[in-house]
Amino acid sequence: AIKKGNGKAKLTTVSGGTLTATMNGNNVIVTDENGGMATVTQANVFQSNGVIHVVDTVLLPGADEKKM
């Protein structure tokens, strides 16, 4: 998705917010609406109900998402 988006992938959260994924070398960086950034440390951890991507920092919802 990042390659197809010319270096960026916009992802919609369950609560309607947006996360932006970019590449920094071989690392995937995820940025939240507040400008918080996290690096994916482990990708594609398959679970019975979906897939988890582990990040090194907690990302917080934007102001509009907190109202939900």
C-alpha positions in Angstrom: 0.0 0.0 0.0 2.9 2.4 0.8 4.5 1.8 -2.6 1.2 2.2 -4.5 0.5 5.5 -2.6 3.8 7.0 -3.8 5.4 6.6 -0.4 2.4 7.0 1.9 -0.6 4.8 2.9 -3.6 6.4 4.7 -5.3 3.9 7.0 -8.7 4.5 8.7 -9.0 3.4 12.4 -12.0 1.7 13.9 -13.1 5.0 15.4 -12.8 6.9 12.1 -9.4 8.5 12.6 -6.5 8.3 10.2 -3.0 6.8 10.5 -0.4 7.4 7.9 2.2 4.7 7.1 5.5 5.6 5.4 8.9 3.9 4.9 12.2 5.1 6.5 14.8 2.8 5.1 13.5 -0.7 5.9 11.2 0.5 8.7 7.5 1.2 8.5 6.7 4.4 10.4 3.1 5.0 11.5 2.0 8.6 12.3 -1.2 9.5 14.1 -3.4 12.6 13.6 -1.5 14.3 16.5 1.9 13.9 14.9 2.8 11.0 17.2 5.1 8.5 15.4 5.7 4.8 16.0 7.9 2.2 14.3 6.6 -1.2 13.4 8.8 -3.6 15.3 7.1 -6.8 14.3 4.7 -7.1 11.4 2.1 -9.7 10.4 1.5 -11.5 13.7 -1.4 -13.7 12.7 -4.2 -14.3 15.2 -7.5 -16.1 15.0 -9.4 -12.8 14.5 -7.0 -10.8 12.4 -3.4 -9.6 12.1 -1.4 -7.6 14.6 1.5 -5.2 13.8 3.6 -4.5 16.9 4.8 -0.9 17.3 7.3 0.7 19.7 5.1 3.6 20.9 1.5 4.1 21.9 -0.4 6.2 19.3 -3.3 8.3 20.6 -6.6 9.1 18.9 -7.2 12.6 17.5 -9.5 15.0 19.3 -12.5 14.1 17.2 -12.0 10.4 17.9 -12.0 10.9 21.7 -15.6 12.2 21.5 -16.9 8.9 20.2 
